[in-house]
């Protein structure tokens, strides 16, 4: 089994805009992009796998762990 892990954190600017969008009930595109980049990075590291499984876990307020694994 192959796996790749990324830990990503938000920054002050993204957090400010994310909080504002959340308050307004809008999509938080900056966070979506952050998670998407982490997943894509993991998939690139894994290379060719038949089936990939993705798991995301909040580590602390503002930090996210992305684990991608497959065979």
Gaussian input, Z-matrix of N, CA and C with variables (Angstrom, degrees):
# hf/3-21g

backbone

0 1
 N
 C     1     B1
 C     2     B2     1     A1
 N     3     B3     2     A2     1     D1
 C     4     B4     3     A3     2     D2
 C     5     B5     4     A4     3     D3
 N     6     B6     5     A5     4     D4
 C     7     B7     6     A6     5     D5
 C     8     B8     7     A7     6     D6
 N     9     B9     8     A8     7     D7
 C    10    B10     9     A9     8     D8
 C    11    B11    10    A10     9     D9
 N    12    B12    11    A11    10    D10
 C    13    B13    12    A12    11    D11
 C    14    B14    13    A13    12    D12
 N    15    B15    14    A14    13    D13
 C    16    B16    15    A15    14    D14
 C    17    B17    16    A16    15    D15
 N    18    B18    17    A17    16    D16
 C    19    B19    18    A18    17    D17
 C    20    B20    19    A19    18    D18
 N    21    B21    20    A20    19    D19
 C    22    B22    21    A21    20    D20
 C    23    B23    22    A22    21    D21
 N    24    B24    23    A23    22    D22
 C    25    B25    24    A24    23    D23
 C    26    B26    25    A25    24    D24
 N    27    B27    26    A26    25    D25
 C    28    B28    27    A27    26    D26
 C    29    B29    28    A28    27    D27
 N    30    B30    29    A29    28    D28
 C    31    B31    30    A30    29    D29
 C    32    B32    31    A31    30    D30
 N    33    B33    32    A32    31    D31
 C    34    B34    33    A33    32    D32
 C    35    B35    34    A34    33    D33
 N    36    B36    35    A35    34    D34
 C    37    B37    36    A36    35    D35
 C    38    B38    37    A37    36    D36
 N    39    B39    38    A38    37    D37
 C    40    B40    39    A39    38    D38
 C    41    B41    40    A40    39    D39
 N    42    B42    41    A41    40    D40
 C    43    B43    42    A42    41    D41
 C    44    B44    43    A43    42    D42
 N    45    B45    44    A44    43    D43
 C    46    B46    45    A45    44    D44
 C    47    B47    46    A46    45    D45
 N    48    B48    47    A47    46    D46
 C    49    B49    48    A48    47    D47
 C    50    B50    49    A49    48    D48
 N    51    B51    50    A50    49    D49
 C    52    B52    51    A51    50    D50
 C    53    B53    52    A52    51    D51
 N    54    B54    53    A53    52    D52
 C    55    B55    54    A54    53    D53
 C    56    B56    55    A55    54    D54
 N    57    B57    56    A56    55    D55
 C    58    B58    57    A57    56    D56
 C    59    B59    58    A58    57    D57
 N    60    B60    59    A59    58    D58
 C    61    B61    60    A60    59    D59
 C    62    B62    61    A61    60    D60
 N    63    B63    62    A62    61    D61
 C    64    B64    63    A63    62    D62
 C    65    B65    64    A64    63    D63
 N    66    B66    65    A65    64    D64
 C    67    B67    66    A66    65    D65
 C    68    B68    67    A67    66    D66
 N    69    B69    68    A68    67    D67
 C    70    B70    69    A69    68    D68
 C    71    B71    70    A70    69    D69
 N    72    B72    71    A71    70    D70
 C    73    B73    72    A72    71    D71
 C    74    B74    73    A73    72    D72
 N    75    B75    74    A74    73    D73
 C    76    B76    75    A75    74    D74
 C    77    B77    76    A76    75    D75
 N    78    B78    77    A77    76    D76
 C    79    B79    78    A78    77    D77
 C    80    B80    79    A79    78    D78
 N    81    B81    80    A80    79    D79
 C    82    B82    81    A81    80    D80
 C    83    B83    82    A82    81    D81
 N    84    B84    83    A83    82    D82
 C    85    B85    84    A84    83    D83
 C    86    B86    85    A85    84    D84
 N    87    B87    86    A86    85    D85
 C    88    B88    87    A87    86    D86
 C    89    B89    88    A88    87    D87
 N    90    B90    89    A89    88    D88
 C    91    B91    90    A90    89    D89
 C    92    B92    91    A91    90    D90
 N    93    B93    92    A92    91    D91
 C    94    B94    93    A93    92    D92
 C    95    B95    94    A94    93    D93
 N    96    B96    95    A95    94    D94
 C    97    B97    96    A96    95    D95
 C    98    B98    97    A97    96    D96
 N    99    B99    98    A98    97    D97
 C   100   B100    99    A99    98    D98
 C   101   B101   100   A100    99    D99
 N   102   B102   101   A101   100   D100
 C   103   B103   102   A102   101   D101
 C   104   B104   103   A103   102   D102
 N   105   B105   104   A104   103   D103
 C   106   B106   105   A105   104   D104
 C   107   B107   106   A106   105   D105
 N   108   B108   107   A107   106   D106
 C   109   B109   108   A108   107   D107
 C   110   B110   109   A109   108   D108
 N   111   B111   110   A110   109   D109
 C   112   B112   111   A111   110   D110
 C   113   B113   112   A112   111   D111
 N   114   B114   113   A113   112   D112
 C   115   B115   114   A114   113   D113
 C   116   B116   115   A115   114   D114
 N   117   B117   116   A116   115   D115
 C   118   B118   117   A117   116   D116
 C   119   B119   118   A118   117   D117
 N   120   B120   119   A119   118   D118
 C   121   B121   120   A120   119   D119
 C   122   B122   121   A121   120   D120
 N   123   B123   122   A122   121   D121
 C   124   B124   123   A123   122   D122
 C   125   B125   124   A124   123   D123
 N   126   B126   125   A125   124   D124
 C   127   B127   126   A126   125   D125
 C   128   B128   127   A127   126   D126
 N   129   B129   128   A128   127   D127
 C   130   B130   129   A129   128   D128
 C   131   B131   130   A130   129   D129
 N   132   B132   131   A131   130   D130
 C   133   B133   132   A132   131   D131
 C   134   B134   133   A133   132   D132
 N   135   B135   134   A134   133   D133
 C   136   B136   135   A135   134   D134
 C   137   B137   136   A136   135   D135
 N   138   B138   137   A137   136   D136
 C   139   B139   138   A138   137   D137
 C   140   B140   139   A139   138   D138
 N   141   B141   140   A140   139   D139
 C   142   B142   141   A141   140   D140
 C   143   B143   142   A142   141   D141
 N   144   B144   143   A143   142   D142
 C   145   B145   144   A144   143   D143
 C   146   B146   145   A145   144   D144
 N   147   B147   146   A146   145   D145
 C   148   B148   147   A147   146   D146
 C   149   B149   148   A148   147   D147
 N   150   B150   149   A149   148   D148
 C   151   B151   150   A150   149   D149
 C   152   B152   151   A151   150   D150
 N   153   B153   152   A152   151   D151
 C   154   B154   153   A153   152   D152
 C   155   B155   154   A154   153   D153
 N   156   B156   155   A155   154   D154
 C   157   B157   156   A156   155   D155
 C   158   B158   157   A157   156   D156
 N   159   B159   158   A158   157   D157
 C   160   B160   159   A159   158   D158
 C   161   B161   160   A160   159   D159
 N   162   B162   161   A161   160   D160
 C   163   B163   162   A162   161   D161
 C   164   B164   163   A163   162   D162
 N   165   B165   164   A164   163   D163
 C   166   B166   165   A165   164   D164
 C   167   B167   166   A166   165   D165
 N   168   B168   167   A167   166   D166
 C   169   B169   168   A168   167   D167
 C   170   B170   169   A169   168   D168
 N   171   B171   170   A170   169   D169
 C   172   B172   171   A171   170   D170
 C   173   B173   172   A172   171   D171
 N   174   B174   173   A173   172   D172
 C   175   B175   174   A174   173   D173
 C   176   B176   175   A175   174   D174
 N   177   B177   176   A176   175   D175
 C   178   B178   177   A177   176   D176
 C   179   B179   178   A178   177   D177
 N   180   B180   179   A179   178   D178
 C   181   B181   180   A180   179   D179
 C   182   B182   181   A181   180   D180
 N   183   B183   182   A182   181   D181
 C   184   B184   183   A183   182   D182
 C   185   B185   184   A184   183   D183
 N   186   B186   185   A185   184   D184
 C   187   B187   186   A186   185   D185
 C   188   B188   187   A187   186   D186
 N   189   B189   188   A188   187   D187
 C   190   B190   189   A189   188   D188
 C   191   B191   190   A190   189   D189
 N   192   B192   191   A191   190   D190
 C   193   B193   192   A192   191   D191
 C   194   B194   193   A193   192   D192
 N   195   B195   194   A194   193   D193
 C   196   B196   195   A195   194   D194
 C   197   B197   196   A196   195   D195
 N   198   B198   197   A197   196   D196
 C   199   B199   198   A198   197   D197
 C   200   B200   199   A199   198   D198
 N   201   B201   200   A200   199   D199
 C   202   B202   201   A201   200   D200
 C   203   B203   202   A202   201   D201
 N   204   B204   203   A203   202   D202
 C   205   B205   204   A204   203   D203
 C   206   B206   205   A205   204   D204
 N   207   B207   206   A206   205   D205
 C   208   B208   207   A207   206   D206
 C   209   B209   208   A208   207   D207
 N   210   B210   209   A209   208   D208
 C   211   B211   210   A210   209   D209
 C   212   B212   211   A211   210   D210

   B1=1.4464
   B2=1.5255
   B3=1.3071
   B4=1.4633
   B5=1.5280
   B6=1.3354
   B7=1.4563
   B8=1.5216
   B9=1.3118
   B10=1.4607
   B11=1.5239
   B12=1.3225
   B13=1.4591
   B14=1.5256
   B15=1.3154
   B16=1.4528
   B17=1.5225
   B18=1.3221
   B19=1.4612
   B20=1.5219
   B21=1.3176
   B22=1.4571
   B23=1.5186
   B24=1.3158
   B25=1.4568
   B26=1.5233
   B27=1.2849
   B28=1.4553
   B29=1.5238
   B30=1.3137
   B31=1.4559
   B32=1.5280
   B33=1.3083
   B34=1.4645
   B35=1.5203
   B36=1.3277
   B37=1.4675
   B38=1.5240
   B39=1.3470
   B40=1.4584
   B41=1.5241
   B42=1.3208
   B43=1.4553
   B44=1.5282
   B45=1.3257
   B46=1.4617
   B47=1.5263
   B48=1.3317
   B49=1.4641
   B50=1.5273
   B51=1.3142
   B52=1.4577
   B53=1.5212
   B54=1.3228
   B55=1.4693
   B56=1.5233
   B57=1.3239
   B58=1.4586
   B59=1.5264
   B60=1.3263
   B61=1.4647
   B62=1.5276
   B63=1.3252
   B64=1.4594
   B65=1.5252
   B66=1.3225
   B67=1.4690
   B68=1.5255
   B69=1.3234
   B70=1.4649
   B71=1.5264
   B72=1.3348
   B73=1.4531
   B74=1.5144
   B75=1.3259
   B76=1.4605
   B77=1.5273
   B78=1.3374
   B79=1.4658
   B80=1.5223
   B81=1.3166
   B82=1.4603
   B83=1.5251
   B84=1.3187
   B85=1.4609
   B86=1.5333
   B87=1.3303
   B88=1.4726
   B89=1.5266
   B90=1.3318
   B91=1.4644
   B92=1.5204
   B93=1.3307
   B94=1.4606
   B95=1.5304
   B96=1.3249
   B97=1.4669
   B98=1.5240
   B99=1.3323
   B100=1.4598
   B101=1.5320
   B102=1.3294
   B103=1.4609
   B104=1.5242
   B105=1.3264
   B106=1.4659
   B107=1.5277
   B108=1.3325
   B109=1.4655
   B110=1.5252
   B111=1.3331
   B112=1.4649
   B113=1.5236
   B114=1.3280
   B115=1.4660
   B116=1.5233
   B117=1.3331
   B118=1.4647
   B119=1.5236
   B120=1.3325
   B121=1.4572
   B122=1.5299
   B123=1.3234
   B124=1.4662
   B125=1.5238
   B126=1.3321
   B127=1.4626
   B128=1.5204
   B129=1.3261
   B130=1.4649
   B131=1.5237
   B132=1.3301
   B133=1.4606
   B134=1.5290
   B135=1.3302
   B136=1.4626
   B137=1.5211
   B138=1.3123
   B139=1.4654
   B140=1.5117
   B141=1.3184
   B142=1.4593
   B143=1.5166
   B144=1.3060
   B145=1.4626
   B146=1.5288
   B147=1.3169
   B148=1.4705
   B149=1.5157
   B150=1.3118
   B151=1.4611
   B152=1.5204
   B153=1.3220
   B154=1.4594
   B155=1.5253
   B156=1.3174
   B157=1.4535
   B158=1.5193
   B159=1.3112
   B160=1.4676
   B161=1.5204
   B162=1.3277
   B163=1.4574
   B164=1.5263
   B165=1.3226
   B166=1.4671
   B167=1.5214
   B168=1.3133
   B169=1.4620
   B170=1.5212
   B171=1.3261
   B172=1.4577
   B173=1.5290
   B174=1.3270
   B175=1.4708
   B176=1.5185
   B177=1.3130
   B178=1.4605
   B179=1.5128
   B180=1.2896
   B181=1.4598
   B182=1.5281
   B183=1.3100
   B184=1.4598
   B185=1.5060
   B186=1.3261
   B187=1.4631
   B188=1.5268
   B189=1.3293
   B190=1.4528
   B191=1.5149
   B192=1.3322
   B193=1.4530
   B194=1.5216
   B195=1.3323
   B196=1.4573
   B197=1.5247
   B198=1.3374
   B199=1.4673
   B200=1.5224
   B201=1.3385
   B202=1.4578
   B203=1.5274
   B204=1.3238
   B205=1.4573
   B206=1.5211
   B207=1.3235
   B208=1.4443
   B209=1.5263
   B210=1.3288
   B211=1.4748
   B212=1.5040
   A1=108.82
   A2=115.00
   A3=121.55
   A4=108.51
   A5=115.46
   A6=118.69
   A7=110.45
   A8=115.53
   A9=122.55
   A10=107.30
   A11=115.91
   A12=121.67
   A13=109.48
   A14=116.65
   A15=122.49
   A16=107.94
   A17=115.67
   A18=121.35
   A19=106.07
   A20=115.66
   A21=121.03
   A22=109.33
   A23=115.24
   A24=120.41
   A25=109.09
   A26=114.10
   A27=118.91
   A28=108.74
   A29=115.85
   A30=118.79
   A31=109.53
   A32=115.99
   A33=121.36
   A34=112.19
   A35=117.52
   A36=121.29
   A37=110.44
   A38=116.75
   A39=119.78
   A40=111.09
   A41=116.61
   A42=120.70
   A43=110.87
   A44=116.57
   A45=120.68
   A46=110.54
   A47=116.36
   A48=120.22
   A49=111.22
   A50=117.28
   A51=120.56
   A52=111.69
   A53=116.46
   A54=120.62
   A55=110.89
   A56=116.64
   A57=120.96
   A58=110.60
   A59=117.26
   A60=120.49
   A61=110.95
   A62=117.24
   A63=121.76
   A64=110.32
   A65=116.06
   A66=121.44
   A67=111.05
   A68=115.70
   A69=120.92
   A70=112.80
   A71=116.97
   A72=120.67
   A73=113.19
   A74=116.99
   A75=122.07
   A76=110.36
   A77=115.46
   A78=120.87
   A79=109.32
   A80=116.27
   A81=120.74
   A82=107.23
   A83=115.35
   A84=123.54
   A85=111.77
   A86=117.99
   A87=119.45
   A88=111.19
   A89=117.26
   A90=120.21
   A91=111.02
   A92=116.51
   A93=120.20
   A94=110.38
   A95=116.23
   A96=120.85
   A97=111.66
   A98=117.06
   A99=121.88
   A100=110.24
   A101=117.23
   A102=121.73
   A103=110.06
   A104=116.74
   A105=121.59
   A106=111.13
   A107=117.35
   A108=121.20
   A109=111.63
   A110=117.45
   A111=120.91
   A112=110.59
   A113=117.23
   A114=121.13
   A115=110.14
   A116=117.43
   A117=120.72
   A118=111.59
   A119=116.74
   A120=121.07
   A121=110.94
   A122=116.41
   A123=120.79
   A124=111.10
   A125=117.05
   A126=120.49
   A127=111.08
   A128=116.88
   A129=120.80
   A130=110.44
   A131=116.92
   A132=120.90
   A133=111.51
   A134=117.06
   A135=120.75
   A136=112.31
   A137=116.71
   A138=119.47
   A139=110.29
   A140=116.15
   A141=121.01
   A142=111.44
   A143=115.47
   A144=121.79
   A145=107.31
   A146=116.07
   A147=119.87
   A148=111.26
   A149=115.53
   A150=120.74
   A151=108.31
   A152=116.42
   A153=121.05
   A154=109.89
   A155=116.02
   A156=122.75
   A157=107.65
   A158=115.98
   A159=121.24
   A160=108.93
   A161=114.52
   A162=120.66
   A163=107.89
   A164=116.93
   A165=122.42
   A166=108.68
   A167=116.09
   A168=121.77
   A169=109.58
   A170=116.72
   A171=120.65
   A172=108.09
   A173=116.57
   A174=120.76
   A175=110.66
   A176=116.23
   A177=123.16
   A178=106.49
   A179=116.70
   A180=120.34
   A181=108.69
   A182=116.47
   A183=120.27
   A184=114.95
   A185=118.90
   A186=121.17
   A187=109.49
   A188=115.48
   A189=121.89
   A190=109.70
   A191=116.45
   A192=121.49
   A193=107.97
   A194=115.98
   A195=122.08
   A196=107.12
   A197=116.26
   A198=122.19
   A199=106.97
   A200=115.27
   A201=121.14
   A202=106.64
   A203=116.79
   A204=119.50
   A205=110.19
   A206=115.18
   A207=120.46
   A208=110.42
   A209=115.25
   A210=120.91
   A211=109.69
   D1=134.10
   D2=175.86
   D3=-101.35
   D4=150.50
   D5=174.45
   D6=-150.94
   D7=157.91
   D8=176.23
   D9=-141.13
   D10=145.16
   D11=-177.50
   D12=-129.43
   D13=139.18
   D14=173.11
   D15=-134.47
   D16=138.44
   D17=172.32
   D18=-115.62
   D19=122.04
   D20=-178.32
   D21=-120.39
   D22=149.92
   D23=178.35
   D24=-131.76
   D25=153.95
   D26=176.12
   D27=-85.69
   D28=160.33
   D29=176.54
   D30=-114.22
   D31=175.97
   D32=-173.49
   D33=-58.35
   D34=-46.09
   D35=-177.47
   D36=-65.63
   D37=-48.12
   D38=178.90
   D39=-62.83
   D40=-36.51
   D41=-179.80
   D42=-66.49
   D43=-40.80
   D44=178.78
   D45=-60.91
   D46=-51.49
   D47=-179.06
   D48=-67.16
   D49=-37.69
   D50=177.85
   D51=-62.52
   D52=-42.85
   D53=178.55
   D54=-64.06
   D55=-39.76
   D56=178.53
   D57=-65.07
   D58=-45.42
   D59=179.38
   D60=-64.67
   D61=-38.67
   D62=177.39
   D63=-62.47
   D64=-44.04
   D65=178.81
   D66=-60.22
   D67=-38.06
   D68=-178.72
   D69=-83.92
   D70=-3.73
   D71=179.28
   D72=75.84
   D73=28.37
   D74=-177.34
   D75=-104.03
   D76=169.33
   D77=174.59
   D78=-64.70
   D79=141.90
   D80=177.64
   D81=-101.06
   D82=77.10
   D83=-174.12
   D84=-59.64
   D85=-36.20
   D86=-178.79
   D87=-61.95
   D88=-38.58
   D89=178.38
   D90=-73.35
   D91=-38.66
   D92=176.94
   D93=-58.39
   D94=-44.33
   D95=179.66
   D96=-64.30
   D97=-38.21
   D98=179.62
   D99=-62.66
   D100=-44.88
   D101=179.99
   D102=-68.59
   D103=-42.26
   D104=179.60
   D105=-59.58
   D106=-44.57
   D107=178.85
   D108=-62.47
   D109=-39.16
   D110=179.10
   D111=-65.54
   D112=-43.09
   D113=179.64
   D114=-65.29
   D115=-45.73
   D116=179.98
   D117=-61.81
   D118=-37.87
   D119=178.34
   D120=-64.07
   D121=-42.69
   D122=178.03
   D123=-64.11
   D124=-45.01
   D125=-179.85
   D126=-62.39
   D127=-38.43
   D128=178.21
   D129=-63.95
   D130=-41.38
   D131=179.17
   D132=-64.58
   D133=-38.49
   D134=-178.70
   D135=-68.28
   D136=-32.66
   D137=-176.50
   D138=77.57
   D139=-139.33
   D140=-177.61
   D141=-82.92
   D142=117.55
   D143=171.74
   D144=-132.00
   D145=147.52
   D146=-179.24
   D147=-66.48
   D148=-45.13
   D149=-177.43
   D150=-144.14
   D151=127.70
   D152=-179.65
   D153=-106.97
   D154=139.58
   D155=176.10
   D156=-114.69
   D157=136.43
   D158=-175.65
   D159=-119.41
   D160=133.42
   D161=178.04
   D162=-131.33
   D163=131.14
   D164=177.61
   D165=-120.98
   D166=133.58
   D167=179.68
   D168=-135.33
   D169=136.68
   D170=174.48
   D171=-78.31
   D172=125.97
   D173=178.81
   D174=-88.93
   D175=-50.95
   D176=176.60
   D177=-143.17
   D178=177.95
   D179=176.62
   D180=-63.92
   D181=105.04
   D182=178.49
   D183=105.85
   D184=-5.97
   D185=179.19
   D186=-120.17
   D187=135.70
   D188=-176.71
   D189=-128.86
   D190=135.20
   D191=175.99
   D192=-104.85
   D193=129.60
   D194=177.45
   D195=-115.44
   D196=123.95
   D197=177.16
   D198=-119.10
   D199=127.51
   D200=176.42
   D201=-121.63
   D202=129.33
   D203=-179.91
   D204=-140.30
   D205=157.01
   D206=179.06
   D207=-177.77
   D208=179.64
   D209=179.73
   D210=-121.38

